Amino acid sequence: MNRELIGRWLAEVAGTALLVGIGTGTVVAAGRSGGIPQDLMAAAWFVAVLAPILLFVEISGAHLNPVVTLALALSRRFEWKLVPGYWVSQFAGAFVASGLVLVTMGRGTYLGATVPSQGQLLAGFAGEATFTALLVACVFLLADHGPGRLRWRFLLPPLAVGLSTYVIGPLTGSSLNPARTVSPAVLSGTYTDLGLYLTVVPLASVAVAIAWGRRPFTTSARRAGAASEPP
């Protein structure tokens, strides 16, 4: 088997595990301590996304999110044949992280599962759609233009997630990522309105991929957002 491909899969497992572990671990820890200010929660999720990007972007592109992989493939910034392996790796990493949170911190706060506020499904739909679109747009900017001077564009996806956490975190839990939502939901048995996240988040990513359009593949895209050249 191709060693480079195995390396990509392992990077996605580790990166997604780090993202979900830091993020949902903070949610559970906050619940155990009586809560933390929303800006600190947003900062934790910013770090949760930035750390694996810096560690693994040169190996796998650091997608860390099934809808990011989907959007990159739809826009020909990523090979379709690699999508299943990335998806399996991302969900595997998320389940590993949620399992570790369960073992080390207990089942509190539903392991950080995303649960929309009661009676706020429409607002939750709009919020998740808006910030998923923002996240995918940030990924496309990074993929098309590279990290930039001092690698400042690596900050764009973490900033989108941090802003989402701050704005819609109290409303929806701020998912933007099916792997991040499914793993704590399954391990905690929390399926409240799970279909909301599994519908709106992929749809928003597809909409951005279609609206953004296809771009010629570049070396900077290889480094920043697409693991290999599409056919």
Short mmCIF file of the C-alpha atoms (twelve columns), coordinates in Angstrom:
data_MODEL
# 
_entry.id   MODEL 
# 
loop_
_atom_site.group_PDB 
_atom_site.id 
_atom_site.type_symbol 
_atom_site.label_atom_id 
_atom_site.label_alt_id 
_atom_site.label_comp_id 
_atom_site.label_asym_id 
_atom_site.label_seq_id 
_atom_site.Cartn_x 
_atom_site.Cartn_y 
_atom_site.Cartn_z 
_atom_site.pdbx_PDB_model_num 
ATOM 1   C CA . MET A 1   0.000   0.000  0.000   1 
ATOM 2   C CA . ASN A 2   1.149   3.544  -0.765  1 
ATOM 3   C CA . ARG A 3   3.041   4.872  2.248   1 
ATOM 4   C CA . GLU A 4   2.263   8.473  1.357   1 
ATOM 5   C CA . LEU A 5   -1.452  7.700  1.319   1 
ATOM 6   C CA . ILE A 6   -1.234  5.969  4.696   1 
ATOM 7   C CA . GLY A 7   0.561   9.035  6.012   1 
ATOM 8   C CA . ARG A 8   -2.280  11.248 4.818   1 
ATOM 9   C CA . TRP A 9   -4.870  9.042  6.474   1 
ATOM 10  C CA . LEU A 10  -2.971  8.993  9.744   1 
ATOM 11  C CA . ALA A 11  -2.562  12.766 9.614   1 
ATOM 12  C CA . GLU A 12  -6.320  13.181 9.173   1 
ATOM 13  C CA . VAL A 13  -6.991  10.772 12.060  1 
ATOM 14  C CA . ALA A 14  -4.581  12.585 14.354  1 
ATOM 15  C CA . GLY A 15  -5.585  16.067 13.234  1 
ATOM 16  C CA . THR A 16  -9.313  15.475 13.576  1 
ATOM 17  C CA . ALA A 17  -8.776  13.793 16.939  1 
ATOM 18  C CA . LEU A 18  -6.815  16.815 18.129  1 
ATOM 19  C CA . LEU A 19  -9.501  19.212 16.913  1 
ATOM 20  C CA . VAL A 20  -12.374 17.292 18.491  1 
ATOM 21  C CA . GLY A 21  -10.423 16.484 21.632  1 
ATOM 22  C CA . ILE A 22  -9.450  20.077 22.391  1 
ATOM 23  C CA . GLY A 23  -12.812 21.510 21.393  1 
ATOM 24  C CA . THR A 24  -15.242 19.099 22.989  1 
ATOM 25  C CA . GLY A 25  -12.914 18.534 25.930  1 
ATOM 26  C CA . THR A 26  -13.178 22.249 26.636  1 
ATOM 27  C CA . VAL A 27  -16.974 22.046 26.432  1 
ATOM 28  C CA . VAL A 28  -17.064 19.186 28.943  1 
ATOM 29  C CA . ALA A 29  -14.557 20.861 31.256  1 
ATOM 30  C CA . ALA A 30  -16.567 24.081 31.124  1 
ATOM 31  C CA . GLY A 31  -19.717 22.187 32.038  1 
ATOM 32  C CA . ARG A 32  -18.026 20.574 35.022  1 
ATOM 33  C CA . SER A 33  -16.806 23.934 36.299  1 
ATOM 34  C CA . GLY A 34  -20.099 25.764 35.858  1 
ATOM 35  C CA . GLY A 35  -19.337 27.338 32.491  1 
ATOM 36  C CA . ILE A 36  -16.805 29.722 30.986  1 
ATOM 37  C CA . PRO A 37  -17.219 32.988 29.062  1 
ATOM 38  C CA . GLN A 38  -18.134 32.477 25.428  1 
ATOM 39  C CA . ASP A 39  -15.042 34.314 24.226  1 
ATOM 40  C CA . LEU A 40  -12.829 31.780 26.015  1 
ATOM 41  C CA . MET A 41  -14.805 28.956 24.445  1 
ATOM 42  C CA . ALA A 42  -14.295 30.578 21.047  1 
ATOM 43  C CA . ALA A 43  -10.566 30.866 21.730  1 
ATOM 44  C CA . ALA A 44  -10.398 27.169 22.623  1 
ATOM 45  C CA . TRP A 45  -12.005 26.195 19.326  1 
ATOM 46  C CA . PHE A 46  -9.669  28.577 17.483  1 
ATOM 47  C CA . VAL A 47  -6.717  26.686 18.962  1 
ATOM 48  C CA . ALA A 48  -8.423  23.348 18.323  1 
ATOM 49  C CA . VAL A 49  -8.482  24.100 14.584  1 
ATOM 50  C CA . LEU A 50  -5.189  25.967 14.282  1 
ATOM 51  C CA . ALA A 51  -3.009  23.373 16.029  1 
ATOM 52  C CA . PRO A 52  -3.736  20.452 13.660  1 
ATOM 53  C CA . ILE A 53  -3.516  22.740 10.625  1 
ATOM 54  C CA . LEU A 54  0.003   23.778 11.576  1 
ATOM 55  C CA . LEU A 55  0.971   20.187 12.399  1 
ATOM 56  C CA . PHE A 56  -0.527  18.331 9.441   1 
ATOM 57  C CA . VAL A 57  -1.225  20.707 6.552   1 
ATOM 58  C CA . GLU A 58  1.944   19.680 4.710   1 
ATOM 59  C CA . ILE A 59  1.039   15.997 5.006   1 
ATOM 60  C CA . SER A 60  -2.678  15.726 4.235   1 
ATOM 61  C CA . GLY A 61  -3.830  19.290 3.615   1 
ATOM 62  C CA . ALA A 62  -5.403  19.202 7.106   1 
ATOM 63  C CA . HIS A 63  -9.000  18.952 5.952   1 
ATOM 64  C CA . LEU A 64  -10.166 17.689 9.390   1 
ATOM 65  C CA . ASN A 65  -13.784 17.901 8.270   1 
ATOM 66  C CA . PRO A 66  -15.785 15.731 5.839   1 
ATOM 67  C CA . VAL A 67  -17.552 18.711 4.252   1 
ATOM 68  C CA . VAL A 68  -14.240 20.450 3.595   1 
ATOM 69  C CA . THR A 69  -13.070 17.350 1.750   1 
ATOM 70  C CA . LEU A 70  -16.389 17.221 -0.117  1 
ATOM 71  C CA . ALA A 71  -16.211 20.855 -1.182  1 
ATOM 72  C CA . LEU A 72  -12.602 20.538 -2.346  1 
ATOM 73  C CA . ALA A 73  -13.487 17.480 -4.404  1 
ATOM 74  C CA . LEU A 74  -16.567 19.075 -5.953  1 
ATOM 75  C CA . SER A 75  -14.467 22.041 -7.045  1 
ATOM 76  C CA . ARG A 76  -11.702 19.807 -8.459  1 
ATOM 77  C CA . ARG A 77  -9.227  20.897 -5.835  1 
ATOM 78  C CA . PHE A 78  -8.994  17.318 -4.551  1 
ATOM 79  C CA . GLU A 79  -9.211  13.862 -6.121  1 
ATOM 80  C CA . TRP A 80  -12.534 12.066 -5.696  1 
ATOM 81  C CA . LYS A 81  -10.784 8.716  -5.315  1 
ATOM 82  C CA . LEU A 82  -9.188  9.974  -2.096  1 
ATOM 83  C CA . VAL A 83  -12.440 11.169 -0.518  1 
ATOM 84  C CA . PRO A 84  -13.583 7.875  1.101   1 
ATOM 85  C CA . GLY A 85  -10.243 7.372  2.853   1 
ATOM 86  C CA . TYR A 86  -10.278 10.921 4.171   1 
ATOM 87  C CA . TRP A 87  -13.849 10.573 5.428   1 
ATOM 88  C CA . VAL A 88  -13.102 7.320  7.238   1 
ATOM 89  C CA . SER A 89  -9.991  8.879  8.775   1 
ATOM 90  C CA . GLN A 90  -11.837 11.993 9.925   1 
ATOM 91  C CA . PHE A 91  -14.669 10.074 11.569  1 
ATOM 92  C CA . ALA A 92  -12.193 7.640  13.116  1 
ATOM 93  C CA . GLY A 93  -10.206 10.510 14.613  1 
ATOM 94  C CA . ALA A 94  -13.353 12.146 15.952  1 
ATOM 95  C CA . PHE A 95  -14.500 8.916  17.633  1 
ATOM 96  C CA . VAL A 96  -11.066 8.375  19.156  1 
ATOM 97  C CA . ALA A 97  -11.178 11.888 20.617  1 
ATOM 98  C CA . SER A 98  -14.714 11.562 21.974  1 
ATOM 99  C CA . GLY A 99  -13.800 8.194  23.462  1 
ATOM 100 C CA . LEU A 100 -10.833 9.726  25.240  1 
ATOM 101 C CA . VAL A 101 -12.989 12.582 26.538  1 
ATOM 102 C CA . LEU A 102 -15.486 10.022 27.828  1 
ATOM 103 C CA . VAL A 103 -12.811 7.947  29.582  1 
ATOM 104 C CA . THR A 104 -10.914 10.866 31.088  1 
ATOM 105 C CA . MET A 105 -13.657 13.402 31.828  1 
ATOM 106 C CA . GLY A 106 -16.900 11.488 31.988  1 
ATOM 107 C CA . ARG A 107 -20.173 11.833 30.132  1 
ATOM 108 C CA . GLY A 108 -21.024 15.383 31.235  1 
ATOM 109 C CA . THR A 109 -22.423 17.950 28.809  1 
ATOM 110 C CA . TYR A 110 -23.178 15.065 26.431  1 
ATOM 111 C CA . LEU A 111 -19.454 14.857 25.577  1 
ATOM 112 C CA . GLY A 112 -19.731 18.251 23.903  1 
ATOM 113 C CA . ALA A 113 -22.460 17.157 21.497  1 
ATOM 114 C CA . THR A 114 -24.116 19.893 19.450  1 
ATOM 115 C CA . VAL A 115 -27.733 20.377 20.549  1 
ATOM 116 C CA . PRO A 116 -29.771 23.319 19.196  1 
ATOM 117 C CA . SER A 117 -31.671 25.547 21.578  1 
ATOM 118 C CA . GLN A 118 -35.293 24.537 21.954  1 
ATOM 119 C CA . GLY A 119 -37.579 26.156 19.403  1 
ATOM 120 C CA . GLN A 120 -34.671 27.626 17.437  1 
ATOM 121 C CA . LEU A 121 -34.382 25.177 14.549  1 
ATOM 122 C CA . LEU A 122 -34.822 27.800 11.833  1 
ATOM 123 C CA . ALA A 123 -32.288 30.145 13.401  1 
ATOM 124 C CA . GLY A 124 -29.970 27.197 13.951  1 
ATOM 125 C CA . PHE A 125 -30.289 26.187 10.302  1 
ATOM 126 C CA . ALA A 126 -29.414 29.710 9.189   1 
ATOM 127 C CA . GLY A 127 -26.502 29.990 11.595  1 
ATOM 128 C CA . GLU A 128 -24.938 26.665 10.682  1 
ATOM 129 C CA . ALA A 129 -25.375 27.390 6.972   1 
ATOM 130 C CA . THR A 130 -23.792 30.835 7.243   1 
ATOM 131 C CA . PHE A 131 -20.738 29.804 9.210   1 
ATOM 132 C CA . THR A 132 -20.172 26.562 7.311   1 
ATOM 133 C CA . ALA A 133 -20.135 28.646 4.143   1 
ATOM 134 C CA . LEU A 134 -17.666 31.051 5.753   1 
ATOM 135 C CA . LEU A 135 -15.402 28.196 6.831   1 
ATOM 136 C CA . VAL A 136 -15.369 26.580 3.386   1 
ATOM 137 C CA . ALA A 137 -14.730 29.959 1.736   1 
ATOM 138 C CA . CYS A 138 -11.736 30.441 4.032   1 
ATOM 139 C CA . VAL A 139 -10.426 27.002 3.072   1 
ATOM 140 C CA . PHE A 140 -10.782 27.859 -0.612  1 
ATOM 141 C CA . LEU A 141 -8.894  31.119 -0.149  1 
ATOM 142 C CA . LEU A 142 -6.107  29.181 1.505   1 
ATOM 143 C CA . ALA A 143 -6.132  26.461 -1.141  1 
ATOM 144 C CA . ASP A 144 -6.120  28.896 -4.071  1 
ATOM 145 C CA . HIS A 145 -3.644  31.456 -2.780  1 
ATOM 146 C CA . GLY A 146 -1.442  29.512 -0.386  1 
ATOM 147 C CA . PRO A 147 -0.602  30.431 3.199   1 
ATOM 148 C CA . GLY A 148 0.727   33.886 2.330   1 
ATOM 149 C CA . ARG A 149 3.429   35.925 3.977   1 
ATOM 150 C CA . LEU A 150 4.165   34.654 7.484   1 
ATOM 151 C CA . ARG A 151 1.553   31.963 6.700   1 
ATOM 152 C CA . TRP A 152 -1.224  34.288 7.843   1 
ATOM 153 C CA . ARG A 153 -3.930  32.535 5.801   1 
ATOM 154 C CA . PHE A 154 -3.588  29.497 8.045   1 
ATOM 155 C CA . LEU A 155 -5.467  31.650 10.563  1 
ATOM 156 C CA . LEU A 156 -8.562  31.966 8.373   1 
ATOM 157 C CA . PRO A 157 -10.282 28.603 9.058   1 
ATOM 158 C CA . PRO A 158 -9.602  28.796 12.827  1 
ATOM 159 C CA . LEU A 159 -10.952 32.352 12.873  1 
ATOM 160 C CA . ALA A 160 -14.123 31.223 11.106  1 
ATOM 161 C CA . VAL A 161 -14.646 28.444 13.661  1 
ATOM 162 C CA . GLY A 162 -13.847 30.728 16.596  1 
ATOM 163 C CA . LEU A 163 -16.263 33.385 15.353  1 
ATOM 164 C CA . SER A 164 -18.926 30.751 14.800  1 
ATOM 165 C CA . THR A 165 -18.441 29.441 18.341  1 
ATOM 166 C CA . TYR A 166 -18.815 32.931 19.737  1 
ATOM 167 C CA . VAL A 167 -21.884 33.875 17.685  1 
ATOM 168 C CA . ILE A 168 -23.922 30.686 17.335  1 
ATOM 169 C CA . GLY A 169 -22.322 28.455 19.947  1 
ATOM 170 C CA . PRO A 170 -25.088 29.180 22.479  1 
ATOM 171 C CA . LEU A 171 -27.701 28.559 19.779  1 
ATOM 172 C CA . THR A 172 -26.482 25.378 18.045  1 
ATOM 173 C CA . GLY A 173 -23.214 24.333 19.672  1 
ATOM 174 C CA . SER A 174 -21.512 25.477 16.450  1 
ATOM 175 C CA . SER A 175 -20.941 22.281 14.482  1 
ATOM 176 C CA . LEU A 176 -19.772 23.091 10.916  1 
ATOM 177 C CA . ASN A 177 -18.322 19.575 10.923  1 
ATOM 178 C CA . PRO A 178 -20.264 16.279 10.762  1 
ATOM 179 C CA . ALA A 179 -17.421 14.284 12.351  1 
ATOM 180 C CA . ARG A 180 -17.263 16.708 15.283  1 
ATOM 181 C CA . THR A 181 -21.034 16.368 15.775  1 
ATOM 182 C CA . VAL A 182 -21.586 12.656 15.173  1 
ATOM 183 C CA . SER A 183 -18.900 11.227 17.462  1 
ATOM 184 C CA . PRO A 184 -20.050 12.801 20.779  1 
ATOM 185 C CA . ALA A 185 -23.689 12.306 19.776  1 
ATOM 186 C CA . VAL A 186 -23.237 8.565  19.295  1 
ATOM 187 C CA . LEU A 187 -21.049 7.967  22.336  1 
ATOM 188 C CA . SER A 188 -23.348 9.982  24.602  1 
ATOM 189 C CA . GLY A 189 -26.585 8.773  23.015  1 
ATOM 190 C CA . THR A 190 -27.615 12.344 22.219  1 
ATOM 191 C CA . TYR A 191 -29.446 12.491 18.904  1 
ATOM 192 C CA . THR A 192 -31.557 15.623 19.401  1 
ATOM 193 C CA . ASP A 193 -32.080 17.236 15.981  1 
ATOM 194 C CA . LEU A 194 -28.965 15.504 14.658  1 
ATOM 195 C CA . GLY A 195 -30.496 15.656 11.197  1 
ATOM 196 C CA . LEU A 196 -30.208 19.447 11.260  1 
ATOM 197 C CA . TYR A 197 -26.423 19.279 11.284  1 
ATOM 198 C CA . LEU A 198 -26.182 16.376 8.846   1 
ATOM 199 C CA . THR A 199 -28.305 18.282 6.340   1 
ATOM 200 C CA . VAL A 200 -27.446 21.959 6.495   1 
ATOM 201 C CA . VAL A 201 -23.672 21.645 6.937   1 
ATOM 202 C CA . PRO A 202 -23.062 19.507 3.809   1 
ATOM 203 C CA . LEU A 203 -25.540 21.578 1.787   1 
ATOM 204 C CA . ALA A 204 -23.775 24.813 2.697   1 
ATOM 205 C CA . SER A 205 -20.399 23.384 1.719   1 
ATOM 206 C CA . VAL A 206 -21.765 22.179 -1.632  1 
ATOM 207 C CA . ALA A 207 -23.298 25.599 -2.287  1 
ATOM 208 C CA . VAL A 208 -19.971 27.333 -1.730  1 
ATOM 209 C CA . ALA A 209 -18.128 24.831 -3.921  1 
ATOM 210 C CA . ILE A 210 -20.588 25.425 -6.763  1 
ATOM 211 C CA . ALA A 211 -20.635 29.196 -6.354  1 
ATOM 212 C CA . TRP A 212 -16.848 29.474 -6.033  1 
ATOM 213 C CA . GLY A 213 -16.264 27.475 -9.184  1 
ATOM 214 C CA . ARG A 214 -13.399 25.349 -10.371 1 
ATOM 215 C CA . ARG A 215 -9.882  26.690 -10.359 1 
ATOM 216 C CA . PRO A 216 -6.697  25.550 -12.109 1 
ATOM 217 C CA . PHE A 217 -4.667  23.406 -9.754  1 
ATOM 218 C CA . THR A 218 -1.588  25.135 -8.322  1 
ATOM 219 C CA . THR A 219 1.414   24.242 -6.210  1 
ATOM 220 C CA . SER A 220 0.076   26.431 -3.400  1 
ATOM 221 C CA . ALA A 221 -3.168  24.461 -3.495  1 
ATOM 222 C CA . ARG A 222 -1.181  21.264 -3.059  1 
ATOM 223 C CA . ARG A 223 0.421   22.653 0.101   1 
ATOM 224 C CA . ALA A 224 -2.561  24.382 1.600   1 
ATOM 225 C CA . GLY A 225 -5.756  22.615 0.762   1 
ATOM 226 C CA . ALA A 226 -5.545  19.779 -1.744  1 
ATOM 227 C CA . ALA A 227 -3.468  16.738 -1.041  1 
ATOM 228 C CA . SER A 228 -2.909  15.840 -4.677  1 
ATOM 229 C CA . GLU A 229 -3.549  17.049 -8.168  1 
ATOM 230 C CA . PRO A 230 -6.982  16.196 -9.563  1 
ATOM 231 C CA . PRO A 231 -7.268  14.424 -12.884 1 
# 
